[in-house]
């Protein structure tokens, strides 16, 4: 019984030891769940940022995306999934992210193929764009990648 309890405890720790890399609206402290722990600026190497109707990242060697790294639990991840429209609008995958000279394996949201094709047609609304810009400024991030 003891090893079973230890395994359950270990699984519980994994479910509550989650990192999330954000580059769009979830960089904004007023949007992200207040229980999420902000770790700070981070870099997603070999992924390119693009601003369509919504922000997105996609693999592209020699391009890097600046964003924010959060430490969250499974409840906050579920909340973010709902906000991001996972899995119909955004997919979610784990990627290596650099923060303070250390590598973290973090979840990142990427637009689904169908959503990306739809969102290529328009740029962001003023509200969405300004919310993302505010998130970058709140976290001391350079806003130069926020072009469309």
C-alpha positions in Angstrom: 0.0 0.0 0.0 2.9 2.4 0.8 4.4 2.3 -2.8 0.9 2.8 -4.3 0.5 6.0 -2.1 4.0 7.1 -3.1 3.1 6.7 -6.8 -0.1 8.6 -6.4 1.8 11.4 -4.6 4.3 11.4 -7.4 1.6 11.7 -10.1 0.0 14.5 -8.1 3.3 16.4 -8.0 3.6 16.1 -11.8 0.1 17.3 -12.3 0.9 20.4 -10.2 4.4 21.0 -11.5 3.5 22.4 -15.0 5.3 25.1 -17.0 3.5 27.2 -19.6 5.2 29.4 -22.2 3.0 32.2 -23.4 3.6 34.8 -26.2 0.2 36.3 -26.7 -2.7 37.3 -24.5 -1.7 35.1 -21.6 1.5 37.2 -21.2 -0.9 39.7 -19.6 -1.0 39.5 -15.8 -4.6 40.8 -15.9 -5.7 37.9 -18.2 -3.7 35.0 -16.6 -5.1 33.3 -13.6 -3.8 35.2 -10.5 -2.7 31.9 -8.9 -0.2 31.3 -11.7 3.4 31.9 -10.6 5.2 34.2 -13.0 8.8 33.1 -13.6 9.5 35.8 -16.1 10.9 36.4 -19.6 11.8 33.3 -21.6 12.9 32.4 -25.1 11.5 29.7 -27.4 14.3 28.9 -29.7 13.8 27.9 -33.3 10.1 28.9 -33.3 8.8 31.9 -35.2 6.2 34.3 -33.8 3.4 35.4 -36.1 0.5 37.8 -35.5 -2.6 36.7 -37.4 -6.1 37.3 -35.9 -4.5 35.8 -32.9 -0.8 35.3 -31.9 0.8 32.0 -32.9 4.2 30.3 -33.0 5.5 27.7 -35.5 8.8 25.9 -35.9 11.3 27.9 -37.9 15.1 27.3 -37.4 17.1 30.4 -36.7 14.1 32.3 -35.4 13.3 32.8 -31.7 10.1 33.8 -29.9 10.2 36.0 -26.8 7.5 35.3 -24.2 6.7 34.6 -20.6 7.2 31.4 -18.5 4.6 30.5 -15.9 4.5 27.8 -13.3 1.0 26.5 -13.0 -1.1 23.6 -11.8 -3.5 21.3 -13.7 -6.5 23.4 -12.8 -5.0 26.6 -14.3 -3.9 24.5 -17.4 -7.5 23.4 -17.9 -8.6 27.1 -17.6 -6.0 28.1 -20.1 -7.2 25.3 -22.4 -10.7 26.6 -22.4 -9.5 30.2 -22.9 -7.3 29.2 -25.9 -10.0 26.9 -27.5 -7.9 23.8 -27.0 -8.0 21.5 -29.0 -10.2 23.0 -31.8 -8.5 26.4 -32.1 -5.1 25.8 -30.5 -3.1 22.6 -30.1 -0.8 22.2 -27.1 2.7 20.7 -27.1 5.8 20.6 -24.9 8.8 22.4 -25.9 12.2 23.4 -24.4 12.2 27.0 -23.2 15.2 29.0 -21.9 14.7 31.1 -18.8 17.6 32.5 -16.7 20.1 30.2 -18.5 18.1 27.1 -17.6 16.0 25.0 -19.9 12.4 24.1 -18.9 10.0 21.8 -20.7 6.9 23.8 -21.0 3.5 23.6 -22.7 2.9 26.0 -25.6 -0.2 26.6 -27.6 0.0 26.6 -31.4 -2.9 27.3 -33.8 -4.4 24.2 -35.5 -3.9 24.0 -39.2 -7.6 24.9 -39.9 -7.5 27.9 -37.4 -4.3 29.2 -38.9 -5.7 29.1 -42.4 -8.8 31.0 -41.2 -6.8 33.6 -39.2 -4.3 34.3 -42.0 -7.1 36.5 -43.5 -7.2 39.2 -40.8 -5.0 41.0 -38.3 -5.8 41.2 -34.6 -8.5 43.4 -33.2 -7.3 46.6 -31.4 -8.4 45.1 -28.1 -6.5 41.8 -28.6 -3.4 43.6 -29.9 -3.4 46.1 -27.0 -3.9 43.3 -24.4 -0.8 41.5 -25.8 1.3 44.7 -25.9 0.3 45.4 -22.3 1.4 41.9 -21.3 4.8 42.4 -22.9 5.2 45.8 -21.2 4.1 44.4 -17.8 6.9 41.8 -18.2 9.6 44.0 -19.6 9.6 42.3 -23.0 10.6 43.9 -26.2 7.5 44.4 -28.4 9.3 44.4 -31.7 8.1 40.9 -32.6 4.5 42.1 -32.3 4.1 43.1 -36.0 1.5 42.0 -38.5 
